[in-house]
Amino acid sequence: MLTLHAHRFWRKPIFFNSSSFKSAREKLSLYTVDKSKSLIFQSTKQILILTMAEPVSSSDLRFESHCNSDYAEIIVVRHGETTWNSDGRLQGHLDADLNEVGRQQAAAVADRLSKESKISAVYASDLRRASETAQIISSKCGNLEVIQDPDLRERHLGDLQGLVLKEAANTKPKAYQAFVSGRTDEAIPGGGESLEQLHDRCTSALQRIGKKHKGERVVVVTHGGVLRELYWRACPNGKRQGKILNTSVNVFHLSDGGEHWVIKVWGDVSHLDETGFLKTGFGGDKNSG
């Protein structure tokens, strides 16, 4: 018997067995699939985290997603790997190109998306690592024009841009302390943004896209720090996420004029499983990608 342990954020834990889980699943919308054992569901009044007794693959549990007129389905993809990613160097607004691994990763995610439901539009940060990834996706998905939006850029990291993080504590101590302080209102010296500024900028951009494309399926290619802020907008009470890997697929449904957000898929890199391409990716969890 498959046993599921459901943790409620505001109430005592409950248990499901395999039969009662099926009934419960019909009453809840899928919120996200954890990389190992956890499923997160959302109802109108509460959030449930269901932890499997044994790991199962996300493909075994994924609900088929068919976009309808009630919401926009937005597939948010982190760009492919750059040489600076592999070196552990902070990029921010600096304009690094994809490396060969990054281009192969982009081709793999493009091939995957080309076999799924039709895409109506492709958006991207105007930084080259994102726009090039988006162009590779577009070439496999109908040769749509890539719409560049600077509001989808990575966080501006001020004096830290171009530095290797482990060296920054000595070379730029004030900027480094601002970066690691955990304060969302603290900007990074040298023209950098605070996390609040990044959050407002990128969540507003996605909301605009969702409002414009209601009933459609679109792709947005952006950065690790941006994806983290989108996650917190959709799931403010969620647990801290690990690394956000290059070309990971993250699916959001936006409804009610872009006001209501639901995460349907998070951190899916199954398209890289058979390629042997690197799944590393520095900086997704440090807002530097």
Secondary structure, 3 states (H helix, E strand, C coil): CCCEEEEECCCCCEEECHHHHHHHHHHCEEEEECCCCEEEEECCCCEEEEEECCCCCHHHHCCCCCCCCCEEEEEEEECCCEHHHHHCECCCCCCCCECHHHHHHHHHHHHHHHCCCCCCEEEECCCHHHHHHHHHHHHHCCCCCEEECHHHCCCCCHHHCCCEHHHHHHHCHHHHHHHHCCCCCCCCCCCCCCHHHHHHHHHHHHHHHHHHCCCCEEEEEECHHHHHHHHHHHCCCCCCCCCCCCCCEEEEEEECCCCEEEEEEEEECHHHCCCCCCCCCCCHHHCCC
